[in-house]
């Protein structure tokens, strides 16, 4: 049986349940939720050059600012992950969005580096649980074999958050001030809050309280040490290293490293996300098609997500050895964009073998662990740049480090991602413990 109580045959889940009315409306709202989420993330990197100039920041300080967003990211993700095991996701999502909006408004006026740092830490705490809670919410609307495409659409929110927001925010930065870019994001966040209050609903396929009381549990230690969970964390860690560098350092790189202007940076900064969006949608569609044709989830999810990560790392590793800003930019865009495949397949893989009443926590812990690379990567890049012989050499060294991490993470994912057999193995392992516990509490 699958984690949702539906039969599994040869790694492929079958179910008679359809998609409830309203599922795609909620999916679209959560797509917008992730759009706002990533617009909030990208604004510091987009405004990086004027922020460093106005606040007189060194590369190391700006790297610290990029990393500060992730200081409480993982902790809040884990805490909220356990909360959504028992509390309806509708209200948790609403609370997170309110925090995001309010954290933006202090930057509208004159701010110090310390104020900006604190606001980014608070914003990170609010955004840490975002994707895992949104995925958990969507999975209450779709049965297992129909989850890959909605997950891809949810992930697309991040790409469109950059594709749509970057030109608009860059226009505000160039024509007004980077301070007003933060204010605009606060207003957009409050608009989403109003839309969610009006249209957001809890999915009908799973009842939180009923599942918590009746569903057979698997010990968290076994779930967290399963090879597929470890593989998901390892693979996505490398992908998120690239993403966090893109959020913080991509725009400064194309301005300071490649010589483009701030105005040109507005549209150039969307290129990795446009390519990444294509990869995400293709991965979701191909994965669901492969499963419909009988492929195991080991192949349709595990292999399909890991191989592009390795290929992307190899492409990124070639950057220092080619000449010309255009070719270097193309390798960076393609290499990092291929990482998007892993985000589509890992949450559904974890959902395959995790009991529904424990899924919110497992998705949150997964997110908390792989996003630790967001703390490390921007700071490492800042330190490498500051200590390099030239700024361009520093960037190239930082991207080479990223390439090695991507290839290693992809290899680990390829070796460890076996979701099609994980449920049966975990159930067998948990059965003796459950029997022993039952015997220990039974009256004699």
C-alpha positions, 0 to 999 in steps of 0.5 A: 500500500502507498502512504496514502492507503492506495495500492502500489504495483511495480512502483506505480501508484493506482487509485480510483480517486479523482481530482476534487473541484477547486484543486486547480484554483488552489494550485494557482493561488499557491503558484502565486504564493511561491511567486511572491516568495521568490520575488522577496528572495531576489530583490537583495541580489537584484539591488546588490550593487546600489545596496553595496554602494549606499551602505558601503559594504564589502563583498564579505558583508554582502555575502553575509547579508545574502546568507542572513536570509537563511539563518532561521530558515531551517529552524522555522521550516522544521517547527512549522512542519510539525505544526501543519501535521495538526493545524490546517495549512490554510491558516499557516499559509496565511500567517507566513504571507503576512510575515513576509509582507510586514518584513519588507516595509522597514526598508522603505525608509533610510536603513542601516546594514543592521536593520536590513540584516534583521529584516532579512533574517525575519523574512527568512524565518517566514519563508523557510516553511513556504514550499514544504507547507504549500506542497503539503497543502497541494497533496491534500487535493491530488492523489499520489500519481497526479502530484508531479505536475502540480508540484512542477507548477508550484515550483514554477512560482519561483521562476515566474517570481523572478521572470515577472518581478525582476524587470518590474523591480529593476525599473523601480530601482533604476528610476526611483530607489531600491528602498521602494522595491522592498515596499512594492513587494510588501504591498503585493504580499498583502494583496495575496493575503486578501486573495487567499482569505477569499479563495483559499481552502483546505484539501478534501482528500485528507483530514488532518485530525482523522489521519493523526488519530487513525493512520499507522505511523512510521518512526521518524528516525526510520523515515529520516535515515531512509536512503531516499530521504538522504538522497533527496536532501543530498541532491537538492543541497547541491541544486540549492547551492546554485539557486542561492548563489543566483539569488544573491550573486547573479546580478552583481556578477553580470554587472561587476564581472561581465560589465553589463549595466544595471538596466541591462541586468534587469532582463539578463537576470531573468534568463536562468529562470526562464530556462529553469522554468522550462526544465521544471515543466518538462520534468513534471510532464515527462515524469507523469507520462513515464509513470502513466506508461508503467515506469517505476518511480525510481526511474520516473522520479529518481533518475529523471531528477538526478541526471540533469543535476550532474550534467548541469554541474559539468556544464558549469565547470566549463565556465572558466575555460571559455572566452567571451561574456556571452558564452560564459553567461550561456553556460551559467544559465544552462548549468544552473537551470538544469538543477530545477528537475530535482525540485519537481521529483523529490517532494512526490518521492517523499510523499510516496512512503511517508504516512500522510499524517507525518508528511508535513514534518518530513517535507519541512525537515527535508527543506530545512536540511537542503536549504542549509546550503543557502547559509553557506553558498553566498558567504563562501562566494563573498569570501572567495571574491574578496580574496581572489586576485581579481573579481572575475577570478573570484567569481569563476572559482566560486562557480567551480566550487558550485559545479563540484558540489552539483556533480557530487550531489547528483551522484548521491541522488542517483545512488540513493533515490529508490522511492518505489521500494522504500514504503515496503521496506520501512513498513517491514522495519517498523512492524516489529517495533509496533508489535513490541510496543502494543505488547508492552501496553496490553493488559496481562 
